[in-house]
Amino acid sequence: MENVFANMKSHSVFKWDNLGDIKVGRGALGELMPVLVYRLMQYTMLDVISKELGEDRANGFFRAAGFLAGTEFAKNTLDLNLGFDAFVAQLQQVLAELKIGILRMEAFDKETGNLTLTVGEDLDCSGLPVTDENVCTYDEGFISGILESYTGKKYDVREVDCWASGNRVCRFRGEVVG
């Protein structure tokens, strides 16, 4: 069987260091860009992948990419040794500072590890037209990656409310798997 990764260039394999030194590389433009540009990249990629492979597979890829991003984000920007309340407070602060969204923990079951949280002003969907669907599959993976990195347990995270479904926040339920 052919190794499909044998000829991949280094930029095709994600490593945190490959994000580069944005301050040096964008000295005149800076580190920030409009959400419009992020969404342009995200939704055009989703469109192309969906047309090529189908919507379910495309969403699976976006969830997997979100998981990888969440895992690396957690390892490189968060203190994974904090107690739960301090960890959530830190996560709220970092997500707000980076303008990813406003995190609120709605429920946490200490015995099972299951939780419900919301993200307001979500980077992916706040302000989208209402289409009666949940669209934040990347965020499902992102949150799963953060939770697994912190707890060491696998999480299945699903969006249950979304701006695109007519809500004003995205609500996610996370359940420990296995």
N, C-alpha and C positions, 0 to 999 in steps of 0.2 A: 504494500500500500504506500502510495506517495505521501511524503510529509508536506502538507500544504503550507506549513509555516517555515520551511527551509529557506525559501527565497524572500521572506518578508524583510523589508527594510526596517531599520531601528525605529522609525517614527510610526510604524504599524503595530508595534508592541508597546503597550502603555507602561511608562515608568513616570513616577512623580517628577523626577528631575528633568524629564523631557518637556515639561511645561515651560522651562526656560526662566530667564530673568526678565520679566516683563518690564520692570522699571528701566532697565538698560535698553531693551529692544524698542520700547515705545517712549523714548525720552520726551518727545514733543506732544504726543497724543495721550499719554498717561495710561493708567491701568483700567479705566472704566470705559464702557461702551453702552449704548442704548439697548434695552431689553429687546427692541425690535430686531436688532441684528442677531442676537442669540436665537430668538424664535424663528427668524428667517432660516437659519442653519438647521435648527431642530426639525421644523415642520417640512422643509423641503427634503431632508434626509428621510424622514418618516414616509413621505409621499412616494419617493423613488423606491425605497425598500418594500413598501406595501404593494406597489404595482408589480415589482419583480417576484416577491415571495409570498404575498398575501398578508392581510392585516394582522392575523393572529401571530404569524412568525415575526413580522416586523415589530409588533408590540413586545414579543418575547426578547428580541434583540435589544430593544430600548430598555427593557427591565434589566437585562443582563449588564448592559453598559452602565445603567444607573447603579447597579450593585457594585460593580468595579469602582466606579467613581466614589460611591459612599464609603467603601472600604478604605480606599486610598486617602480620601478626605479625612476620615476619622483618624487614621494612623499618622497623618502628617499635620493636622491642625488642632486636634483635640487631645486632652489629657484623659486617657482611658483608664486611669487608676483612681479617679474620683468616685465618691459615693454617688448613688443614683441622683439625688436631688441636685447636688453640685454639678454633676455631669449634664443634666437637663438644662440647668441655668447657663452653663458654659455653651452648650449647643445653641440655645436660644440667642445668646449674645453673638456668637460667631455667624449664625445664619442671618441675623439682622445686620451686622457689620458688613457682611459681603453682599447684602441686598438680595439674598436668595428668598427670604420670606420671613414671616413672623410666626414662630412656633409657639403653640400652646398645648400643654399636656392636659387632656380632658379626663383620662382615667388610666390607672395602672394597677394591675392585680399583682401584688408582691408574691403570691403563691405560684401563679402560673407564668408570670412574666408578660402576659397579654396586655395590650394597651390600645388606647385611642388617642390620637393627637390631631390637631389642625394646623394648617399652614395658611396664613392670610397673606395677601399680596404676593401670592406664589409667582415665582419667576416664569413658570411654564404656561400658566393659563389665566391669571387674573386679568379681566378685561376682554376675554374672548367672547365671541357671540355664543348665545345659548343654543346648544345643539342636542340637549338631552342625553349627553354621554359623559362618561368620565374619561379624561384624556391623559392623566398624569402617570403613565406607566413607567416613565423614566424615574419619577419621584418615588414610586413604589420600590424600585430597586435601590435607589439612593438611600432611602430610609432603612431598608433591610440591611444594606451593607454597613451602615453606621451602627445599627443595633447589634448585628452579629459581631462586629469588631469590638464593641464595648462589652457585651455579655458572654461571648463565646458560644452562643446558642443560635441556631438557624431560625430565622423569622420569615413568615409569609406575610407580607404587607400588601393590603389592597385598599385602593381608594373607594370610599363609599359615598362621598359627596364631592362635587367639583364645581368650580365656577361655570364650566361649560354645561353642567347639568342644571344650572339655575341657582346654585348656592353662592354665597359670598366668601366662603373659605373652602379649602380642600380638607376633607376629613379622611384620615387613614386609620384602619384597624390593623394592628400587628399581632399575630399569634405565633407563639413558639411552636416549631415543627419538631415532632419526634420525641 
